[in-house]
């Protein structure tokens, strides 16, 4: 059986925690897109693990696979693996041979390109990890794949082709000096060593074949998306998007497993009980513009720890946006919802939701196709009575009916609007602070 985890908003929904929650019943967890821009925090007991590349399930002793839809920085990969080993874990991580490699010059280009956009409204708020330039090389058919690292001669050939191309962008387009990140000999030496480690540890695999064999053997497979639906390159608020497909379709192209297999499994949309994001661009339900809204945004940001796992940047905060969620549910076909951070809103006198938009005098219920039109939308807000701040550990232990009545009304509204049942409710950072209504692998 397969279960696919999809972010339904702008990233930061708490996907890693849900993967970890359901990971006990999974045999293999597969990241299907993104790279080390996808920070996620997993709490296990008193231990907190901040990861940006290693799949969350590795903390639970599961096989973690970075699929061919990922872009992989070997420096980050082995730093994280070594760090987990130092903390007493022995993560079993595999990498698709078809996945593309992030090289040092990609990070240089990322910084230069984002700086060039900083004086315009096109700044995407990237993490500077080289994700976009790596995907650009991939689409331009000049990328270096993980499989290329395994053969030093092939790696040399690839580097001698692509490095001069990217050096020319730095020097001829931006008029800057290309540094050591563009030294073919140094790159070949370093990344050949990563190839040796991948080869000797049996980490590089044919992802589609590897996963299908596990499914045929009866194993449970979890597909883990990074980022969120509204920053999907095809379905998001372009150009303020990531460079890959976090939606459920990305689980197919990013692993080599067909849509009939993914579609026959569960697809769980992860929802944060409010909205947050890093970067520029429209945000119709954003809390801003007056002192009361700014104070409320600050309160939610502090209570929710709304700072980027990778960048540390403070996130923008807004009310839950239902047109965004309707768009996400349609794009991925959610069979269940996991709603996180409900506890962050506790103690407020009232909680609001962007139920729909007002656009050109009409009420619309989903996101417009262009970001410019989305920016023209004004939210039609619905107000819910707030709820108290109980002992959330006890509430989680007792179950859904132990939630404050007004909190249940809020959750029931979301479920009814999306016509999708709630599978889990997160009321704190620990696994023990999650109310579990359904366990999809055990159904």
C-alpha positions in Angstrom: 0.0 0.0 0.0 1.1 3.6 -0.6 0.4 6.8 1.4 1.3 10.1 -0.1 1.9 13.2 2.1 1.2 16.5 0.4 1.5 20.1 1.8 -1.8 21.9 1.1 -0.6 25.5 1.5 2.7 27.3 1.1 5.0 24.8 2.9 5.7 24.7 6.6 2.5 22.7 7.3 4.2 20.1 9.5 4.6 17.3 7.0 7.6 15.8 8.6 5.7 15.2 11.9 2.9 13.4 10.1 5.4 11.3 8.2 6.9 10.4 11.5 3.5 9.8 13.0 2.4 7.3 10.4 6.0 6.1 9.7 5.8 3.2 12.2 3.6 1.3 9.8 5.7 2.2 6.7 8.6 0.2 5.5 10.1 2.8 3.2 9.7 6.6 3.0 10.4 8.3 -0.4 11.0 12.0 -0.9 9.8 12.7 -4.4 10.9 16.3 -5.1 12.8 19.3 -3.7 16.2 19.4 -2.0 17.8 20.7 1.1 15.6 23.7 1.0 12.9 21.6 2.6 13.6 22.0 6.3 11.6 19.8 8.6 11.8 19.2 12.3 11.0 15.9 13.9 10.6 15.5 17.7 11.2 12.1 19.2 10.9 12.0 22.9 13.2 14.7 24.3 15.2 14.7 21.1 14.7 17.2 18.3 16.1 16.6 14.8 16.3 19.3 12.2 16.7 17.9 8.8 16.7 19.4 5.3 17.4 16.4 3.1 17.3 13.1 4.9 13.7 11.8 4.7 11.9 12.1 8.1 11.2 8.4 8.4 15.0 7.7 8.8 14.6 8.9 12.4 12.3 6.0 13.0 14.6 3.4 11.5 12.9 3.2 8.1 14.5 3.0 4.7 14.6 6.6 3.3 14.9 7.2 -0.4 15.5 10.4 -2.3 13.7 9.9 -5.6 14.7 11.0 -9.0 12.6 14.1 -8.7 14.9 15.4 -6.0 18.0 17.5 -6.3 20.6 16.3 -3.9 23.5 18.2 -2.4 26.0 15.4 -1.3 27.6 17.7 1.2 24.3 18.2 3.0 23.4 14.5 2.6 26.5 13.2 4.3 26.6 16.0 6.9 23.2 15.0 8.0 23.9 11.2 7.9 27.1 11.7 9.9 25.3 13.9 12.4 22.6 11.3 13.0 25.2 8.6 13.4 26.9 10.7 16.0 23.6 10.9 17.9 23.4 7.1 17.9 21.2 6.5 14.9 22.0 4.4 11.8 19.9 5.9 9.0 19.4 3.7 5.9 19.3 6.3 3.1 19.2 5.5 -0.6 19.5 8.0 -3.5 18.0 7.6 -7.0 20.7 7.4 -9.7 18.5 9.7 -11.8 18.3 12.4 -9.1 20.3 15.5 -10.1 23.2 16.8 -8.1 23.5 20.2 -6.5 27.1 21.5 -7.0 28.7 24.5 -5.3 28.3 26.7 -8.4 24.5 26.2 -8.2 24.5 27.9 -4.8 26.5 30.8 -6.2 24.1 31.3 -9.1 21.1 31.1 -6.7 22.5 34.0 -4.6 23.3 36.1 -7.6 20.0 35.6 -9.3 18.0 36.3 -6.2 20.0 39.4 -5.5 19.3 40.6 -9.1 15.6 40.3 -8.4 15.8 42.0 -5.0 14.9 45.4 -6.4 11.8 44.1 -8.2 8.6 42.2 -7.1 9.9 39.0 -8.5 12.0 37.9 -5.5 10.9 34.4 -4.6 12.5 34.2 -1.2 14.7 31.2 -2.0 16.8 29.5 0.6 19.9 30.1 -1.5 20.6 26.4 -1.6 21.0 26.2 -5.3 17.7 24.4 -5.9 16.5 26.5 -8.8 19.7 26.6 -10.8 20.0 22.8 -10.4 16.6 22.3 -11.8 17.4 24.7 -14.6 20.5 22.6 -15.6 18.2 19.5 -15.4 15.6 20.9 -17.8 18.4 22.3 -20.0 19.8 18.8 -20.3 23.2 19.7 -18.9 22.7 18.5 -15.3 24.9 16.1 -13.4 23.0 13.2 -12.0 23.8 11.1 -8.9 24.6 8.1 -11.3 27.3 10.3 -12.9 29.2 10.6 -9.6 29.7 6.9 -9.6 32.0 6.9 -12.6 34.9 9.4 -12.4 35.4 9.5 -16.1 31.7 10.3 -16.8 31.8 12.9 -14.0 34.8 14.6 -15.6 33.1 14.7 -19.0 30.0 16.2 -17.5 31.9 18.9 -15.5 34.0 20.0 -18.5 30.7 20.6 -20.4 28.6 22.3 -17.7 31.1 24.3 -15.7 32.2 26.7 -18.5 28.5 27.3 -19.3 27.7 28.4 -15.7 31.0 30.3 -15.4 30.1 32.3 -18.4 26.7 33.3 -16.8 28.6 34.7 -13.8 31.3 36.4 -15.7 29.6 37.5 -19.0 26.0 38.1 -17.8 26.5 39.4 -14.3 30.0 40.7 -14.7 31.3 39.0 -11.6 34.4 36.9 -10.9 33.8 33.2 -10.8 35.5 31.7 -7.7 36.7 28.3 -6.6 33.2 26.9 -7.0 33.8 26.8 -10.7 37.2 24.9 -10.5 36.7 21.7 -12.5 39.6 19.8 -10.9 38.5 20.6 -7.4 34.9 19.7 -8.1 35.9 16.4 -9.7 38.1 15.5 -6.7 35.4 16.2 -4.1 32.4 14.8 -6.0 34.3 11.7 -7.1 34.8 11.0 -3.4 31.0 11.3 -2.8 30.5 8.9 -5.6 32.9 6.4 -4.0 30.9 6.6 -0.7 27.6 6.2 -2.5 28.9 3.2 -4.4 30.7 1.5 -1.5 27.6 1.9 0.8 25.2 0.7 -1.9 23.2 3.9 -1.6 22.6 4.7 -5.3 19.6 2.8 -6.7 17.2 2.7 -9.7 14.4 4.3 -7.8 11.4 3.1 -9.7 12.6 -0.5 -9.7 13.6 -0.3 -6.1 10.2 1.0 -4.9 8.1 -1.3 -7.1 10.0 -4.3 -5.9 9.2 -3.3 -2.3 5.5 -2.8 -3.2 5.4 -6.2 -4.9 6.9 -7.8 -1.8 4.0 -6.3 0.3 5.8 -3.4 1.9 4.1 -0.2 2.9 5.5 2.8 1.0 5.1 6.4 2.1 5.7 9.2 -0.5 6.8 12.4 1.2 6.4 15.8 -0.6 8.4 18.9 0.3 7.0 22.5 0.3 3.4 23.0 -0.5 0.7 23.1 -3.3 0.6 26.8 -3.7 4.4 27.0 -4.5 4.2 24.1 -7.0 5.9 25.1 -10.2 2.7 24.3 -12.2 -0.1 24.8 -9.7 1.3 27.6 -7.5 1.5 31.3 -7.3 4.1 31.7 -10.2 6.7 33.1 -10.1 6.8 32.9 -6.3 7.2 29.1 -6.5 9.6 26.3 -6.0 11.1 24.5 -9.0 9.3 21.2 -8.7 5.9 19.6 -8.1 4.9 19.1 -4.4 1.5 18.0 -5.5 0.6 14.3 -5.6 1.4 14.0 -9.3 5.0 14.6 -8.3 5.0 11.4 -6.5 4.7 9.6 -9.8 7.2 11.5 -11.9 9.6 11.9 -8.9 9.8 8.2 -8.1 9.0 6.2 -11.3 5.8 4.7 -9.8 2.7 5.0 -11.9 -0.4 7.1 -11.1 -2.6 4.0 -10.9 -0.5 2.8 -8.0 -0.3 6.2 -6.2 -4.0 6.8 -6.9 -5.1 3.5 -5.4 -3.4 4.5 -2.1 -4.2 7.3 0.4 -3.3 10.9 -0.3 -3.2 13.0 2.8 -3.3 16.8 2.7 -1.4 18.4 5.5 -3.0 21.7 6.7 -1.7 24.3 9.1 -4.6 25.7 11.1 -3.6 29.2 10.0 -1.4 30.4 7.1 2.3 31.2 7.0 4.9 31.8 4.3 8.3 33.2 3.6 8.9 35.5 0.7 7.2 38.2 -1.3 4.0 38.0 -3.3 0.2 38.3 -2.5 -1.3 36.8 0.6 -5.0 37.8 0.8 -5.6 36.6 4.4 -2.4 38.1 5.7 -2.6 39.8 9.1 -1.1 43.2 8.4 -2.0 46.9 7.9 -3.0 48.0 11.3 -1.6 47.6 14.9 -4.1 45.0 16.0 -3.4 42.8 13.0 0.4 43.2 13.4 0.2 42.4 17.1 -1.9 39.3 16.3 0.5 38.2 13.6 3.4 38.6 16.0 1.6 36.5 18.7 0.9 33.7 16.3 4.4 33.8 14.9 5.9 33.5 18.4 3.5 30.8 19.6 3.9 28.8 16.4 7.7 29.3 16.1 7.1 30.7 12.6 10.7 31.0 11.6 12.2 29.1 8.6 13.9 25.8 9.6 16.5 26.3 6.9 16.8 30.1 6.8 15.6 31.3 10.2 13.6 34.0 8.5 10.3 35.1 10.2 7.3 33.9 8.3 4.4 36.1 7.2 1.2 35.0 9.0 -2.4 35.0 7.9 -5.8 33.4 8.6 -6.6 30.0 7.0 -7.4 30.4 3.3 -10.1 28.1 2.2 -9.9 28.9 -1.6 -6.2 27.8 -1.3 -7.2 24.5 0.3 -10.0 23.8 -2.2 -7.4 24.3 -5.0 -5.0 21.9 -3.2 -7.7 19.3 -2.6 -8.6 19.3 -6.3 -5.0 19.2 -7.6 -4.0 16.2 -5.5 -7.2 14.4 -4.7 -7.0 14.3 -0.9 -8.5 11.2 0.8 -7.7 12.5 4.2 -6.5 15.6 6.1 -4.0 16.2 8.9 -4.5 19.6 10.6 -1.6 20.8 12.6 -0.9 23.7 15.0 -4.4 23.9 16.3 -3.0 24.7 19.8 -1.3 27.8 18.5 -4.7 29.5 18.1 -5.9 28.6 21.6 -6.6 31.6 23.8 -7.7 33.9 21.1 -11.2 35.6 21.5 -12.0 34.7 17.9 -10.5 32.9 15.0 -11.2 33.9 11.4 -11.1 32.0 8.1 -10.9 33.3 4.5 -14.0 31.4 3.3 -14.0 32.8 -0.2 -12.7 35.8 -2.2 -14.3 38.9 -3.6 -13.0 39.5 -7.1 -14.5 42.0 -9.6 -17.8 42.1 -7.6 -18.2 38.3 -7.6 -17.6 35.7 -4.9 -15.1 33.1 -5.9 -14.2 29.9 -4.1 -10.9 28.8 -5.5 -7.6 30.5 -6.4 -7.4 32.4 -9.7 -5.0 30.9 -12.3 -2.6 33.9 -12.2 -0.9 35.4 -9.3 -1.8 38.9 -10.3 -5.5 38.1 -10.2 -4.9 36.4 -6.8 -3.4 39.6 -5.6 -6.7 41.4 -6.6 -8.7 39.1 -4.3 -10.2 40.4 -1.1 -11.0 37.7 1.5 -14.6 37.1 2.7 -13.9 36.2 6.3 -15.9 34.0 8.6 -15.5 34.3 12.3 -15.4 31.4 14.8 -15.5 31.7 18.6 -12.1 31.1 20.1 -11.2 28.2 22.4 -9.3 27.8 25.7 -5.8 26.5 26.1 -6.2 23.2 27.8 -3.7 20.5 28.7 -3.1 19.4 25.1 -1.2 16.2 26.1 -4.3 15.1 28.0 -6.6 16.1 25.1 -4.5 14.1 22.7 -4.6 11.1 24.9 -8.4 11.3 25.3 -9.2 11.9 21.6 -11.1 14.1 19.2 -14.2 14.5 21.5 -11.9 16.0 24.2 -11.1 19.0 22.0 -12.8 22.2 23.1 -16.2 22.5 21.4 -15.3 25.6 19.4 -12.1 24.0 18.2 -14.1 21.0 16.9 -16.5 23.4 15.1 -13.5 24.9 13.4 -12.1 21.6 12.3 -15.5 20.2 11.2 -15.9 23.3 9.0 -12.7 22.6 7.2 -13.5 19.0 6.7 -17.0 19.7 5.4 -15.8 22.4 3.0 -13.2 20.1 1.5 -15.5 17.0 1.6 -12.5 15.2 3.1 -12.3 13.4 6.5 -9.8 14.4 9.2 -7.2 11.7 9.9 -5.1 13.5 12.5 -5.0 16.7 14.5 -1.7 18.1 15.8 -2.0 20.0 19.1 1.8 20.2 19.9 5.2 19.3 18.5 5.5 15.8 20.0 4.0 12.6 18.5 2.1 12.2 21.8 0.4 15.5 21.1 -1.4 14.3 18.0 -5.0 13.1 17.9 -5.1 10.2 15.5 -8.5 9.4 14.0 -7.3 7.1 11.2 -4.2 5.1 10.5 -4.2 4.7 6.7 -1.7 1.8 6.6 -3.8 -0.2 9.1 -7.1 0.4 7.4 
